[in-house]
């Protein structure tokens, strides 16, 4: 009989019904929360996205004419472009208000993304959200703005 009472007390303690026992069990749960740090030591982590530089666009994903990618798992801005781009004003407050985001007005955008993430969308109409990247200082004036893709959703099967 004492074994049955101990088992019942353990069940009641877990359920929080037995007074006093639940406090001891709760004190054992937990641990020290991890504060900051690199989750993969030795690997540089990207800067967090700037919400003020974030925009949303619709358009067609195409392979850029001069595309060449050495590694399909590396972020590149020379493989894909968004053509027929139109700005979508469906953003949360404090998003897209920077001068960089405001000045990025084009019908074509270079897309900085990992090849395998965007390949399935080539030839389709999509909605893309991402951060407008600063223009490189040596870039020709005719070079379209670049968006680091953070979200993509197909909205039509083709670009017609």
C-alpha positions as CSV (number, residue, x, y, z in Angstrom):
1,X,0.0,0.0,0.0
2,X,2.8,2.5,0.7
3,X,4.1,2.0,-2.9
4,X,0.6,2.9,-4.3
5,X,0.4,6.0,-2.2
6,X,3.9,7.2,-3.4
7,X,2.8,6.5,-7.0
8,X,-0.4,8.5,-6.5
9,X,1.5,11.3,-4.9
10,X,3.9,11.5,-7.8
11,X,1.0,11.6,-10.3
12,X,-0.7,14.4,-8.3
13,X,2.6,16.3,-8.0
14,X,3.1,16.2,-11.8
15,X,-0.5,17.4,-12.4
16,X,0.1,20.1,-9.8
17,X,-2.7,19.0,-7.6
18,X,-0.7,18.0,-4.5
19,X,0.2,21.2,-2.6
20,X,3.9,21.7,-2.0
21,X,5.0,19.0,-4.4
22,X,4.4,21.0,-7.5
23,X,6.7,23.8,-6.3
24,X,9.6,21.4,-6.0
25,X,9.0,20.0,-9.4
26,X,8.8,23.5,-11.0
27,X,12.0,24.5,-9.3
28,X,13.8,21.7,-11.2
29,X,12.6,22.8,-14.6
30,X,14.3,25.5,-16.5
31,X,17.9,26.4,-17.0
32,X,19.8,29.4,-18.1
33,X,18.5,31.0,-21.2
34,X,21.1,31.5,-24.0
35,X,21.8,35.2,-24.5
36,X,23.1,36.1,-27.9
37,X,26.1,34.5,-29.5
38,X,26.8,32.8,-32.8
39,X,24.8,29.5,-33.2
40,X,27.5,28.2,-35.5
41,X,30.9,29.2,-34.3
42,X,33.4,29.9,-37.0
43,X,30.7,30.8,-39.6
44,X,30.0,34.5,-40.2
45,X,26.4,35.4,-39.7
46,X,24.5,37.9,-41.9
47,X,23.4,41.2,-40.6
48,X,19.7,41.2,-39.5
49,X,17.5,42.7,-42.2
50,X,16.6,46.4,-42.0
51,X,12.8,46.8,-41.9
52,X,13.2,50.4,-43.1
53,X,14.8,49.1,-46.3
54,X,12.2,46.3,-46.9
55,X,9.9,46.5,-49.9
56,X,7.3,44.2,-51.6
57,X,7.1,43.8,-55.3
58,X,5.2,41.7,-57.9
59,X,6.7,40.7,-61.2
60,X,8.1,37.9,-63.2
61,X,11.2,35.9,-62.2
62,X,13.7,35.4,-65.1
63,X,17.2,34.1,-65.4
64,X,19.6,37.0,-66.0
65,X,21.3,37.0,-69.4
66,X,24.8,37.0,-68.0
67,X,24.1,34.5,-65.2
68,X,26.8,32.3,-63.9
69,X,26.8,30.7,-60.4
70,X,29.7,28.6,-59.2
71,X,27.8,27.2,-56.2
72,X,24.0,26.7,-56.0
73,X,24.0,27.2,-52.2
74,X,25.6,30.7,-52.3
75,X,23.6,33.9,-52.3
76,X,24.2,35.7,-55.6
77,X,22.6,38.7,-57.2
78,X,23.6,37.9,-60.7
79,X,21.4,34.8,-61.4
80,X,17.8,36.1,-61.3
81,X,15.9,39.3,-62.0
82,X,12.4,40.4,-61.4
83,X,10.9,42.0,-64.5
84,X,7.7,44.0,-65.0
85,X,8.0,44.9,-61.3
86,X,5.4,46.8,-59.5
87,X,5.5,48.1,-55.9
88,X,3.0,46.7,-53.5
89,X,2.0,48.9,-50.6
90,X,1.1,46.2,-48.1
91,X,3.7,46.6,-45.5
92,X,3.7,46.8,-41.7
93,X,4.3,50.2,-40.1
94,X,7.9,51.4,-40.0
95,X,8.7,49.3,-43.1
96,X,10.1,50.6,-46.3
97,X,10.5,54.2,-45.2
98,X,14.2,54.6,-45.7
99,X,15.6,56.8,-48.4
100,X,17.2,53.7,-50.0
101,X,13.8,51.9,-50.2
102,X,12.1,55.0,-51.5
103,X,14.6,55.7,-54.2
104,X,14.6,52.1,-55.5
105,X,12.0,52.6,-58.3
106,X,12.5,50.4,-61.3
107,X,10.6,47.9,-63.5
108,X,13.5,45.5,-63.1
109,X,15.3,44.4,-60.0
110,X,18.3,42.1,-59.4
111,X,17.4,39.4,-56.9
112,X,20.0,38.4,-54.3
113,X,19.0,34.8,-53.3
114,X,20.3,31.2,-53.1
115,X,19.7,29.6,-56.6
116,X,17.9,26.6,-55.3
117,X,15.3,28.7,-53.5
118,X,14.2,30.7,-56.5
119,X,14.8,28.2,-59.4
120,X,11.2,26.8,-59.1
121,X,9.7,30.2,-59.6
122,X,11.4,31.0,-63.0
123,X,8.8,32.0,-65.6
124,X,6.1,32.6,-63.0
125,X,4.5,35.8,-61.6
126,X,5.5,36.2,-58.0
127,X,5.2,38.5,-55.0
128,X,8.6,39.1,-53.4
129,X,9.5,40.9,-50.2
130,X,13.0,41.8,-49.2
131,X,15.6,44.3,-48.3
132,X,16.8,46.8,-50.9
133,X,20.6,46.6,-50.9
134,X,22.9,49.7,-51.3
135,X,24.2,50.2,-54.9
136,X,27.9,49.3,-55.2
137,X,30.0,52.4,-55.7
138,X,31.5,51.0,-58.9
139,X,28.1,50.0,-60.3
140,X,27.1,51.5,-63.7
141,X,24.1,53.9,-63.4
142,X,21.9,51.7,-65.6
143,X,22.3,48.7,-63.2
144,X,18.9,47.9,-61.6
145,X,18.4,48.0,-57.8
146,X,19.1,44.8,-55.9
147,X,16.7,43.2,-53.4
148,X,17.8,40.5,-51.0
149,X,14.8,38.1,-51.2
150,X,13.3,37.2,-47.8
151,X,9.9,36.0,-49.0
152,X,8.6,34.7,-52.3
153,X,5.1,33.5,-53.2
154,X,3.8,32.4,-56.6
155,X,0.7,34.4,-57.7
156,X,0.3,33.1,-61.3
157,X,1.6,30.1,-63.2
158,X,3.0,32.2,-66.0
159,X,4.1,35.7,-66.8
160,X,1.6,36.4,-69.5
